[in-house]
């Protein structure tokens, strides 16, 4: 091979290698999606659910924060509630990335309609229990995730057939309050939950 032909061949190989490396780097950059965390309401009352939403990462999320360490949550949304006023931070992790949500908890108005607990964690097949206080003493329950057979009463129970964030609302005297349920993957056996209040309503599997 002549000298100038050898240099030409080497130049072509070098150029192709550089293009391949550039395309590889570009392909890798396109798979890295920034992780974000947002909160539906920056201020909530004590024992009221703050609903958090994650986006980006690899689509699998781990939520952590004050009195919270959940590793088997599914979906992009999660809910937390706290009994004491203050400023709270919840962190979501995905694909080695971290993002945080901050929100403020203020004291609830005495006598206001309240759906409790504001948020709770259950696993697939486990029953979630709720109770209503305040209002005028007459309550109606509703949920976009359930077909409710008996929607009245101060107590309510429900179980779910899919993971993710679910909501249940109670209405009294024209006012509505909402509870949130994080339905988690059933990774370990969970003992049955015994309610501490009357259960006069019920929902069936989603």
N, C-alpha and C positions, 0 to 999 in steps of 0.2 A: 504494500500500500504506500502511495506517495505521501510525502510529509504533509502537504496541504490537505490531502484527503483525510489523514489521521486526525488533524486538528479540527476539521469540519465535523467528523463523526463524534469526537469528544464534545464539541460544542453543542451538538444536537442532543446528546445524552444528558449533558449538564442542564440544558434548558428544560427538557422533559421532566427531569428530576425536580427542578425548582417549581415547575407548574404543578406537579403532583403533590409536592409538599404544601404549596399554597392552597390547593383545593382541599387537602386533608385538614389543614388548619381551619379553613372556612367552614367545612362540614362540622367540625367539632364545636366551633363557636356558635353555630346555629342550634345546637342541641342544648345549650345552656340557657335556661329561661330564668330571669330574675324572680325571686320569691317575694311576695308582698302579703301583708296582713291588714285587713280593714275591719272596723267595728261598726255595726249598724247604728248605734246611738252612743255618743261620747259620754253621756251621763245617764245612769240608771238608778233606780231606788234600791235600797237594801232588799236582798232576797229576790230581786227581779233579774231576769236573764239578760245578759249581754251576749249578743250573737256576733261571732267572729267569722270572717271569711278569708280563706287563703287562696292564692293563685300563683301559678308558676311552679318552679321546682320540677320534680318528676311526677307529680300527681299523687304522691303518698306522703301523708303529713303526720307529724307527732306534735302534740300540744303540751306545753308545760308552763307552770307559773305558780303563784302563791296557792298552796294547798291543792295543787293539781299536777299530776304526772300520768298522762294517759298515753299508752303506746299502741293501742289497738283501735284507734278511731278510724272511721272510714268516711270518705267524702271531703268536700272542701269547706264545709261549715261546721262550727262547734259552738257550744253555749256554756257559759259559766255564770254563777251568781255568788254573792258574798253577803254575810249578815251584818257586816260593820262598814260604816262610811270610810272612804279613803280613795286613794288613787292606786289602781292595780295595773300590772303589766302581764300580758300573756304572750308567750313566744311560740312560734310555729317553726318546725324544722323540716326540711325536705332536701334530699340530694346533697347533704352537707352544708346547706345554706340555712340561715336564720333570719326571721323577720319578727317584729314585735308590734303588738297593739296595746295602746294605753286607753283607759277609760276611768271615769270618776263615779263612785258610788255615794249617793246622798241618802239621808234618813227618809224613810217612807212616811207619807201622811197618815196620821192616826185615823183608823176607821175606814180607810180607803179599801176598795175591792182588791183582794189579793189571791192569786193562784199560787199554791205552794206545793212542793218546792219550786222555786223559780227555774232551776235547772237540775237535772239528775242524769246519772249514767246507768244504763241497763245493758244487758247483753241480749242477743237474739233469743227470743222465746221467754225472756224474763218479763214479769209484769211491772209496769210503772204505775205508781199510785199518786193521786193528787188530792188536794183539799182546797176548798174555797172559804174565805172569811170576808167580812165586811159586806158592803152593798146593802140590799134590803132583806137578805136572808133567803131569797129565791134565786136559784142559779140554773143556768143552761149552758151545757158544754158543747163545744164544736171542735172539729179538727179537719184539715185538708187531707190528712193521712189515714183517716179511719171512717168506717161506716158505724155510726153510733146507734145502738138499739134503744137505750134508755138515757136521754140526754140531760135529765134533771137530777137535782140533789147536791148536797155539799161535798160529796166524795165521788171520785171517779177513778177508774183503772183502765189500763190498755196494754196490749202487747203488740209487738211488731215483727214482721217477717223479712225486713230488710234493714241494713245498717244505714247510718247517717243521722242527720239532725231532723227531729220531728217536733211538731208544735201542737199544743192543746190549749184552747182558749175557753174562758168562763165569762159569762155575761150576767150582770145583775143591775137592775134599775137603769138600763141603758148604757152601762159602763162595761168595758171589756178588759180583762187582763189575760196575759198569755204566759204559759209555762213551756219550757223547752226540754226535750229529751234527747240525749246523745245515745243512740243505739250502737253498741260496740260489737265487734266480732267476738264470738264466744270461744275464747282460747282456753279458758279453765272452767271447771264446774262452779256454778254459782248457787249458793243456798237459797231456798225460797224466801221471799220478802213477806213479812206479816204486817199489814197496815195497822196504824195506830189511830185510825179514825173511820167513821162510817163510809162504806163504799156503796153508794146508791145508784151509781151510773156504771156503764161499761162499754168498752169498745172491743171489736173483734180484730183479728189479724188483718194487717193491711192487704 
